[in-house]
Amino acid sequence: MAKAKKQKPIDFNALMEKVDADFPTFQILDKDGKIVNKDAVPDLSDDELVELMTRMVWSRVLDQRSTALNRQGRLGFFAPTAGQEASQLASQFAMEKEDYLLPGYRDVPQLVQHGLPLTEAFLWSRGHVAGNHYAPELNALPPQIIIGAQYIQAAGVALGMKKRGKKNVVFTYTGDGGSSQGDFYEAINFAGAYQANGVFIIQNNGFAISTPREKQTAAKTLAQKAVAAGIPGIVVDGMDPLAVYAIAKEAREWSAEGNGPVLIETLTYRYGPHTLSGDDPTRYRSKDMDDEWEQKDPLIRFRKYLEGKDALALEIEKDENVLVFGEDVGKNGGVFRATEGLQEKFGEDRVFDTPLAESGIGGLAFGLALEGYRPVPEIQFFGFVFEVFDEIVGQMARTRYRMGGTRNMPITVRAPFGGGVHTPELHSDNLEGLIAQSPGIRVVIPSNPYDAKRLLISSIRSNDPVVYLEHMKLYRSFREEVPDEAYEVPLDKAAVTREGTDVSIITYGAMVREAIKAADNLAKDNISVEIIDLRTVAPLDVETIIKSVEKTGRVVVVQEAQKQAGVGAMVVSEISERAVLSLEAPIGRVSAPDTIFPFGQAENIWLPNAKDIEAKAREIAEF
C-alpha cells in the first residue's frame, strides 16, 4: 500500500508571493500626465503646484549648469540629478522648515531648497571648508559621502525629536545601493524600535553606480525591507511629483504624530552618469532603457498635467478640416508644448511646421479658409504680430464684408502673450488692444484652464476669424479640473467670476487671478467685490458690464497692458455713455505704465498686481 504524500508544513513560495503583492507601486499621474488615482490627488493650491514645478525646473537647470562648470574645471565633485527631480524635490516639498534633513551626496537640490545658499553648495563641491559651515537655524548636515551613514545618524535625530516632544521629523535619503548597507538596516530597526520621528527615503534609480538593482538583493522591492523593522513601507512612482509629494506628506504627518518612522522607495532614474568623475553609463545601460525612462520624464509629465490642453486634439479629431500649423508646432510641440503630441497622433498632413515667416503663415491660413478648411495657425509670440498684421486686420477681418457675406473666414489665430515670465523683449507685449480696435475680428483671452478649453473649441467652430491669446504666465501657474469631453461656451459673453455688492472689478486674462487675490483681502474688511472676466475683449459684452456697474455703483477697470494701449479705455467709454448716473465714485483704473514693455529684470515692478488692484478698489469703495 502506497504511503500518502506528506503535506508540507509551509509553502515558502506562497509566502514570498504574498509579501511581494503587498507592495504595489503608488501612482497618481501616468507618464502622459493623466490622473489615474483621483482620490489621492493632494490638496495643493495653484500657487503651490507652480512653485513645485518651478523648483523642479530649477533643479534640472542646476544639473545642466553644474555639469558645464565641472567640465570647465570650475566646479569640483558633482553627482548629476536630472531625472530625479520629482523624487528629490516633491518629497522635500512636504518638509517643514523646522524638520531636519540628512542628505546623501546626490541630494544638493533638497539642501538648497531647505535653506542652504547655493554659494555654499558650490563651495562644498569644490572642497572648500566654508561649504560645511551651516547657519545655526538651518536644520541640515552637509551631504554624506559614506554610503548609508546618514541613515543611522537620522535615527538618532529622529529619536531626539521624539524625546523632546517635537512635532517635527527628520528626512534622510539614500540610493538603492545604500539599502544594502548595514547602517541602513540598523537605522530603520533602531527608529522602528523607538517609534522615532523619521521619514527614510530610498531613491531607487536602478543602479548602484553600475550594479543593477536586481543583483543587489533578492527582494522584489526595497520598500518591503521595512517589514523586518516593523515599520510601514511603500513603493512610489518616483517620476510622478504628485504621488511622491502625497506619500511624503502623509508619512511626515504620520511620523510627527508619534506613530514611528516610514520607509519610502521611489522608483526613479538618473539620466546622467553616477558622478562626473569618470563614470560612463553607456557601459552598463542600454539606449532602449534610457529611451524608456525619458518617456517618463517628471518635468514633462507634470507640465502636461498642469497645462490641461486637449481642446485642439478634440477639434482635430472631430473635424477633418481643422489644420494646425506654425513655427515649431509639429514634432517640437510649440515653444510652450501646447501642440505636443498632435503631429504624432494626427500626422504631418494635419499638424505641420512652417517656414519662419509670420506673414506667410497668415496668408496660408487665409487661402486654406477659402478652400473650406478651419485653419488654426500659431504666431509663436504675439509680439511678432506686426509681421502678420495686414493678413489679420486687412484681409481676414474684411473678407466677409468685402465679398457681401459670400465667404467665411473660420480662422483661429493662436498666440502666447503677456508678462511675468521674463522673456526677451518683443515677446511679452500686450498688443491685444490693436486687434480689438479692428472691426470684423474677435479677440478672445481666457483666464483659466476650464475657459481656455471651451473658448478655444468655440473659436475653432466659429465661422468668423478669431485671435485667441494665451497668457504665458497661465501656462504654468494655474490648475483646474477640466472635463475630458468637448464643451463650448458662447463667444462675446463675459463671466461673473465672483459676485459682490460694493465694487465691480472688470478685467481679463492673467489679471483675473490678481483681482481674485485682491478681492480675498478686501473681503477681510467687509468690502464685497464683484469680478467680471471679459473673456472676449472684442466685441465687449456691454450688457454684463453695465448690469454689474448698476448693481455696485463703483467700478475699477484692470488690464495688464499700458493704460493708453489696451482694452480698458473702451470699457470705461461704454460705462460713461450708458451708466454714468449709476456711478457713486469716479471710475478707477489699474494698468501698466505708459512706457515700452521693460526688460525682464524690471518686469515685476512694472506689471500691475493684486496689491495695486486692492489699493485702487479700496480707494473707490471708500470714496
TORRORO-790122 format. One record per residue: x, z, y of N, C-alpha, C in turn. Coordinates in steps of 0.05 Angstrom, whole numbers, plus 5000, padded with zeros to 4 digits. Layout:
! residues N
XZYXZYXZY
...
//
This chain:
! residues 623
501750004976500050005000501850005025
501249815042502949785066502350015085
504450115097504150325117502950225143
501250375155500050305181502250305202
502150095219504150075240503950305260
506150445263506150685280505850595309
503950725323503550665351505750775368
506750615387508850715405507750915424
509351125429508251345447507951255476
509351045484509150965512509850665514
508650535532509250245538510750235564
513450215561515150215585514649975603
514149745591513549505607511149555624
509049665613506649725628507249915651
508950115646509650305667510950155690
512849975684514249835705512349655720
510649515706508749335719506849495738
506149735730504349895747505749975773
508350055771509850125795510149885813
510849665801511249415817508649335832
506449365818503849285830503049465853
504149705855503449895876504849835902
506449625903507949565928507649275936
505149195943504748925954505948915983
506148665993507248626020504948636040
505248826060503248846081503748636102
501648496110501848276129499248266146
499648196171497348146189497147856198
499447736204499647456212501047296191
499847066184501346886166503446736182
504846556169507146426183506246246205
503646176205502545996226501246156249
501546426248500546586270497546646267
496346596244493546646239493146926228
491047066237490447336227489447316199
490747466180489747476153488847756145
489147946164488348226158487148336184
484748246190483548306217483248606222
482548756201482049046205484649196212
486949076206489449216211490749146237
489548966253490848886278491149126296
493549186305493949426322492649406349
492049636360490749646386492849636409
493749396414495749356435494349196458
494849286482493749146505495148876508
494048706525495248446530498048476542
498348666561500948706573502948806552
502048976533503849066512504748846493
502848666487503548446470505548266483
505148216509507048046524509748186525
509748446529512248596530513848576504
512348596482513648576455514848296452
513248086459514347816457516747786475
516647896499518947876517521447996505
521148226493523448366481524548206458
522848086443523847926420525347676430
524247546450525647316461528347406474
528247626487530747736499532847776477
531947886454533847936432535047676421
533347466420534447206410536547096430
535947126456537847036476540347206475
540047466471542347636469544147556445
542847486423544347396400545947136406
544646956420545946696427548346746446
547846906466549946946486552247116475
551547306458553647476446555447306428
554147116413555646936396557546766412
556546656435558246496452560546656464
559946896473562047066484564147136463
563247186438565147246417567047016412
565846776411567546536406569446466429
568746566453570546526476572646746477
572546936458574447156459573747376479
571347366489570547566510568947796499
568147786473566647996461567948046434
567848296425569148376400567248346377
566948556361565348556337562448496344
561248316328558348266332557048186306
554848316300553248246276550748106286
550447846281548147686291545447806282
543447766300540847886295538547686294
539147426301537047226302535547216275
532847226276531147226253530047506248
531447716257530547986251529248116275
528347956294527248076319524748236314
522948146296520548296290521248556276
522948536256523748766240525048976258
526648896277528049086294526349186318
525348996333524149076359521249146357
519749036337516949126334516849406322
518849476306518949756296519849946319
521849866334522750036357520550056378
518749856380516549866399514650096393
514750196368513050426361514250686368
516750696377518150946383517251056410
517551316413517251446439520051506450
520251536476522851586489524251826478
522652036470523952276460524652266431
523852046417524652016389527651956388
528852006365531751966361532251706345
534351566352535051316339537851336328
538051286302540651266289540950986277
542350816290542450536282544750466263
544550236250546750116237548149926256
550249786247551749626266550349366274
548149286261546549056269544249126289
544149376295541749476309542149526339
543849366351544349396380541849336396
540149136389537749086405535949336408
535549476386533949716387535149926406
537749956405539150146422538750086451
539049826459538749756487535849796496
533949726479531149766486530350066487
531850226473531350516473532650656497
534350506512535450616537538450576541
539850466522542750426525543250196544
544850236565545450006583546949786567
546349536572547549316558550549316562
551449396585554349406590555749586570
554549816564555749996544555749886516
553649726510553549596484555849396481
556349246503558549056503561249206501
561449426515563949586514564449676485
562349766472562649856444563649626427
562549386431563349156415566249086420
567249136444570049076450571949306442
570849516431572449736422573349926444
571849926466572550106489571150376484
572650586490571650856485569150916501
568850796525566550846542563950736529
564250556510561850456496560650666478
561850896475560851106458559951346474
560151336501559451566518556551536527
554751646512551951616517550951836536
549051766554547851956572546452176556
546452426565545152646550542252596544
540852446562537952406558537352186538
539452036530539051816510539151936482
536951946469536852056442537651846421
540251806419541251596401544251646396
545151536373548051526367549051246368
551651196372552650926371552250806343
552350546340551950416314553850526293
552750576270554350686248555650456232
558250486228559750276213559650336183
559750586175559750666147556950616136
556750436116554150356106552550596096
550250646107548450846097548951126109
551151166123551751436132549751536152
548551346168546551426188544151546175
543551466150541151566136541351866131
543551966121543752246115543852416140
545052296162545052436187542252446199
540752236195537952226204536352446191
536852496165535352706151535852976165
538353026174538853266189537453286215
537453066230536053056256533053106251
531952976230529153006224528453296217
530153426202529653706195529753886220
531753826238531953976263529453946280
528353706282525853676297523553836285
523453836259521253976246521554276251
523954376248524454666252523754756281
524154576300523654646328520754586336
519154486316516354436321515854206339
517654016340517353776357515453576345
513953436362512253226353513652956356
516252956350517852716352519052656324
520152416321521352336296523952206301
525452176279527952016280527451746266
528351536279528251266266531151196258
531451096234534051006225533750756209
535850596210535750326197538250286179
537750146157539950036141539049776130
540849636116540149386104539549426074
539049196060538549216032541049326017
543349246027545849346015546149646018
545349746041545450036046543750196028
541550076017539750225999541050275972
543450165967544850225942546650465945
547050555969548950775974547851045966
549651225958548751495952547551635976
548651586000547551706024544651636028
543951396020541151306022539351486005
539951515980538351675962538251975970
540652075977540752355986539052406011
539152206029537652246054534652256050
533552066035530652066031529852296013
531552385996530952615979530952875996
532952916012533053156030530653156049
530252926062528052906082525352956068
525052856044522552896030522253186021
524353306012524253586002523453776025
524453716049523853896072521453786089
520153576080517953456095518753416124
521053296128522253266155521053026170
521553026196520252816213522052566215
521752386196523452146197522051896188
522851676200521951406191524551256183
524751196157527151076146526450776140
527950596153527350316151529650166137
528850016116530749836103530149546112
532049426126531649146134532748966112
531048876095531848716072531948426080
534448336088534748056095535847886072
535748006048536347856024539147866014
541047946031543847936023545348176035
547048306018548948496028551548336031
552048246055554048036061553247786045
554547756021553847516005552447585979
552247845973550947925947547947925950
546547755934543647735937542347995928
539948045938538648295933538048335903
537348125889536648145861539048245844
541448225855543848325840544548605848
543148715867543748985877542249205862
539849135851538149325838536149185820
535249325799533149215782530449255793
530149425814527549475826526449215838
523849175835522548935846522348955876
522049195886522149245915523949475921
524849485946526549715953524849945962
522449885971520650105980519850295958
519850185933518950355911521050575904
523350555916525350775913524351035925
522351005943521151245955519751425934
518851305912517351455892519151685881
521651635876523451835865523852075885
523552015911523852225931521252365937
519052265926516452385931515352335959
516052105970515152035997513751765997
512151706017510851446017512851216023
512350996010514050756014512250516017
513050326033511350086037513149846043
512249606034513549356039512049216061
513449116081512148976104513448706108
511848516115512848246123514448286149
517148286147518848336169519048116189
517647886184517547676204514947676219
513347876214510747906226510748136246
510948086272511248306291508948506290
506448406287504148586287504248776262
504948666240505048826215507249036217
509548956227511749156230510949376249
509849296272509149496292506949686280
504949576268502649736258503649946238
505349866219506350056199508250256211
510050166229511950346242510450556259
508350466273506850646289505350856272
504150756251502650936233504551136219
506951036211508951206199509951426218
510351336243511251536263509251756267
506651676270504651876274504252066250
504451946226504252106202506452316201
508852226206511252396204511252606226
510452526250510452716273508452936269
506452896253504453096248505353296226
507753266216508853456197508353376168
507653126163507053046135509452956120
511752936133514252856119514952566126
517152476115518252206122516751976108
517351736118516251486106518551296103
518551146081520550936077519250666080
520250496098519150226103521250016096
520449826079522149596073521049356088
522549236106521748996120523048756107
521448556099522548316087523248116110
525748076115526647926138528947736130
530147616150532347426144534047396169
536647396165538447346187539247056186
538846916209539346626210542346566212
543846756221546746706224548346846202
550946866206552646996186552347296187
553547436168553447726167554647846192
557047756199558347816224559847566233
560947576257562647356267565547386260
566047546239568847606232569747436208
568547196206569547016185567446956163
565147076163563147026143561946746146
561646606124560446336123558046336105
555546366115553246386098552646136082
553745906089553245666073554545686045
556345876041557545916015555746055996
553746196005552046345987549046315992
548346156013545546096018545145796019
542945706008542345416007540945336033
541045076038539644966061536644996057
535644966032532845006027531945286033
533545486027532845756033532745806063
534745696078534745716107532245586118
531545346108529245206119526645356113
526445476090524045636083523645866103
525846006109525546236127525246156156
526345926163525945826191522945766196
521445696175518645656178517145916184
518446146179517246406184518346536209
519646386226520946496250518946686265
519746936269517847126281517147056310
518946926325518246846352516146626352
516446436335514446216334511846316324
511946486304509446596292507846756314
509346926328507947096348506946926371
508546726379507746556401505146406394
504946306370502546166361500146356362
500546596354498446796355497446846383
499346866402498646926430497346696444
498046456436497046226451494146156446
493246186421490446116415489645846426
491045636416490845376430489845156411
487645196398486844996378484744796388
484044806414481944626424482644336421
485144266426486043986424485743886395
486544056376486343976348483443916340
481644096349478844056342477743796353
478443726378477443486390478643236378
481243246372482543016359481142966332
480643186318479343156291476543056293
475043136314472243066317471842776326
473642686344473242426357475742256354
475642036340477941866335478941736360
477341746381478241616407479841806424
480142056416481842246432484742186425
486242136446489142086443490642286461
492742406450494342596465497142476469
498142466493500742346498502042456523
504642416525506142516548509042566540
510642676558513442726553513742966533
514942916511515643126491513243256478
510843136479508543266467508343226437
509943046426509742976397511143166379
513443086369514843256350515643526362
516343526387517243776400514843956408
512443846409510144016415509744096444
511143956462510944026491512844246499
513344276524515144476534514244756526
511544806527510445066520509145066493
509744866477508844836450505744826448
504444746469501544726470500444516451
502144316444501244106425502844116399
503944346394505644376370503944326344
504944166326503744116301501643896301
500843806325498743606326499643336316
502143256323503142996313503342996282
504343226272504643246243501943226229
499943346242497243346229495743086232
495942956256494242726262495842466263
498442476262500042236262500842146290
502941986290504141886315502241686330
500341586316498441396328496541546347
496041796341494041956357495442146377
497842236370499342426387502242316390
502942226414505442086416506942146442
509542116440511342156463511341896481
511841946506512041716525514741716538
515541496551517941506568517541706591
519741766604519741966625518841826651
516241786654515141646677512241726681
511841916700509142026703507141816712
507941636730506141426739505341246716
507141186698506541026675504641176656
504941436653503141596637500341576648
500041596675497441576687496141306684
497741096688496740826684495940766656
497440876637496840846608494140966602
493641206613491141346609488841186621
489241076644487140916657486340676640
488340536630487840296614486540366587
487440586575486240666549483340746553
482640876576479940946581478140706583
479140486595477640236597477040126569
478740186550478440086523476840276505
475640476518473740656503475040906491
477640946497478941196487478341426506
478841666496478741916512481642016514
483141916533485942006535486242286545
488242426534488942696544491942686550
492742576573495542556580496542836590
499042896585500243136596502343066617
502043186640504243176660505843436656
508343406650509943626639509743876657
509943846683509444056702507843936726
505944086736504243976757505743926783
508144046786509743996809510643706810
510343566787511143276786508743096792
506543206802504143046805504442826826
506242856845506542646865507442386852
508742396829509542156816507241996804
504942136800502642006788500142036806
500542106831498342166849496441926853
497541696856495841466860494041416836
495141436812493441376789491141576786
491641836793489542036791487542016813
488442016839486642026862485741746870
487641556870487041286880485641116859
485941176833484840996813482741136796
483541346780481641476762479141576777
479641716800477441846815475541636827
476441396833474841196848473440996830
474240976805473440746789470440726784
469140956779466240936774464740846800
465540946823464340866848465040566853
467540506850468440226856466940026840
466340096815465139896797462139956792
460940096811458040126810456940266786
458440456775457540616753457640476726
459040236725459140086700461540166683
463240336693465640416678465940726680
466740846658467341136658470341176656
471241406665474041486662474241756648
473741766622473742026607476642116601
478042176622480842256621481242546628
482642696611483342976617486342996621
487143026646490043046653490743346651
492343416630493243686627495943726640
496343966652498944036664499244336667
501544446661502144726668502844756697
502244986708502945036736503045336741
503845426764503545706772506145866770
506246076786508646236788508646476770
510946626772511246866756512946836731
514046596727515646546702518446446709
519146446735521846386744522846116735
521345906740522145636734523945536756
525345306751526745176774524745076794
525645006818523844916839522344666830
520044616842518344386838516844396811
517044626797515644656771513144826774
513245036791511045226792509045186814
509544996832507944966856504944956850
503345086867500445086865499344856882
499044626869498244386883495344306877
493844496865491044436858489344356882
490044476905488444416929488544116937
490743986932490943696938488943536922
488643596897486843446880483943526886
483543786891480843886897479643766921
481343666940480343536964479443246960
479843146935479342866929476742836914
474742716925472242676911472642496886
470842536867470942366843472442476820
473542716823475142836801474743136800
474443236776474143526772476943656770
477043906779479444076775478644326761
479644366737478844596720481244776716
480945036720483145226717482145476702
482645496676481745736661483445986668
482246216663483746466668484146626643
483146536620483446696596483246506572
484146596548484146416525481346326516
479346496518476646426509475646186526
475946216552475145996570476945756567
479545796563481345576561480545376539
479645486516478845316494476345166501
474245316510471645176514471644996538
473245066559473444886582474944626576
477044656559478444416551476744236534
475244346516473344186499471344046517
470244196536468244076554469443856571
471943896579473343696596473743446580
474643466555475243236539472643076533
470443226529467943096523466542976547
467443056571466242956596466942656600
465242506612465742226618467042196646
467642416659468942406685471942486682
473642386700476342476699476542776707
478342916693478743206698481743256699
482543416719485243526719484943806709
486143866686485844116672488544266674
488644476690491144616696491344876681
493644916668494145156651496345316664
495645556673497545726687499745816667
502245766675504445826657504646116649
504046296667504246586661502246666640
499946526639497846596619498546496591
500446316589501346236562502346476546
503546666559504946886546503747166550
501847186570501147456579498447556572
496947406556494147486552493147416525
491947606511490947566484487947616485
486447456469483547486468482547356442
480547476430479347356406478047096413
478746886398477646616403476446506377
473846426377472646326353474146076342
474146046316475545816304474045556310
471445566311469845316314469945216343
469044966347468944856374466544966388
466845016414464645116431465145026459
462944986474463244886501462145076522
462745026547461545156570461144946591
458944956606458544746626460744746647
461744516654463644496676462144546702
463644596723462544646750461044906752
461445096733459945346733461945576733
461745746754463345986756462346196737
464046396733463346626715463446886731
461547056726461647326737463147496717
465747526723467447666704466947966703
466048066727465548356729463348396750
461248536743459148576763459748826780
459048806806459449026824457549006848
457649206865455749226887456949246915
459549316917460749376943462249146955
463648996939465248776950465648566928
465548316937465948086918468847986921
470247956898472847816898472447546884
473047336899472647066888475446946884
476046856860478646766854478646586829
480946516819481146336795483946356783
484346256759486946246746488046526741
490746546744492046796738491247026757
490246966780489447166799486947326789
485447216770483247366759484247626745
486447596731487647836718488548046738
489747946760490548126781488148256795
486048106798483548216810482348436793
482448396767481348596748482948856751
485648836752487249076756486549216782
486249066803485449176829482749316827
480849186814478149296811478249566796
479849576775480149826760481050056778
482950006795483950216813481950286834
480550086845478450146865476150306854
475550256828473350406815473850706815
476450776814477051066815476251196841
475951036862474951146888472151056893
470750996871467850926873467350676890
469250486890468750226903468150026881
465749936880464749756859465349466866
466949336849467849056855466448866836
465448646848464548426832466648196833
467348096809469347886808468147626799
468547416815467547146809470046976801
470046876777472146696767471046406771
472146256790471145996796471245806772
473345816756473745646732474045346739
471945236752472244966763472444986793
474744906804475144936833474344696849
473644476835472544236848470844096827
468244066831466744186853466244486849
465844626871465344916870462444976861
462145196848459545306841458545476865
457545336885456745476910454545676905
452745606887450445786882451346066873
453246076854454146336844455746486865
457246336881458846466903456946596923
455046446932453146556953451446786942
450646766918449046976905450547236905
453147226899454747466898455247586926
455747406945456147496973453647626984
451347506979448847626988448347896975
449347936951448948186937450748406948
453248346954455148556963455548576993
455248357007455648347035458548347044
460248367026463148367033464648197012
466748057021468047867003470947847010
472547816988475447756990475947506973
477147306985477847056971480847066965
481447026939484147056930485146796917
487546716923488746486910491746536909
493046426889495946446886497346256905
496146036912497345836929497545936958
499245806974499445867002496745847015
496246007036493646007049492845737059
494745577069494045317080493645107059
494345167034494644947014492644956991
490945166990489345196966486445146969
484945276950482045246948480645446966
481945666972480645876986479245807012
480445627027479245547053476545417048
476245257027473645137021471545347014
472345546999470545766992469645917017
471545977034470946117059468945947076
469445687077467745507093464845507082
464545497056461845497045460445757051
461845987049460646247055459846257084
461546167101461046177130458646007138
458245777125456045607131453345697119
453545827095451045887080450246177080
452146357085451446647081452646827102
453246717126454646877146452947117154
450247087154448547307163448347527141
449347467118449347677097451847847097
453847767113456347907114456248157131
457448367121457648617135460448677144
462248497139465048517146466348247147
468548217161469947957160470747877132
471047617127471947527101474947577098
475647717077478447777072479747557055
482247507060483747307044486347427034
487047357009489647426997490847176986
493247116994494546866985497546906987
499046706978501846696983502446617012
504746677022505446597050505546297053
505246207077505345917083508245827086
509645837063512445747062512745577037
515045447035515645307010515745506987
514845426963514945596939517945686936
518445946933521246036933522645986907
525346026908526946026883526146266866
526846246841525846446821526446736828
528746796840529447066845527647206866
526447046883524747156904521747136896
521147026873518446966866516647206865
517547426854515847666851514847786877
516547766898515747886923514047686940
514147436932512647226946509747196936
509447226910506847186898504947416904
502347356909500447576912500047716886
499247976887498948126863496648326866
496248496846493948676845494048876868
496348966877496549146899495649016925
496348766929495448616953492448596953
491348526930488448486927486948756932
488048966920486849236923486749316953
489049276966489249356994487249207012
487048947007485148787024482248857017
481648886991478848956984478149236995
479949416995479449687006478949667036
480549497050480149457078477449347085
476549137069473949017074471649207066
471949357045469849537036469449767056
471649847070471450067089471049977117
470749717122470349617149467849727162
//
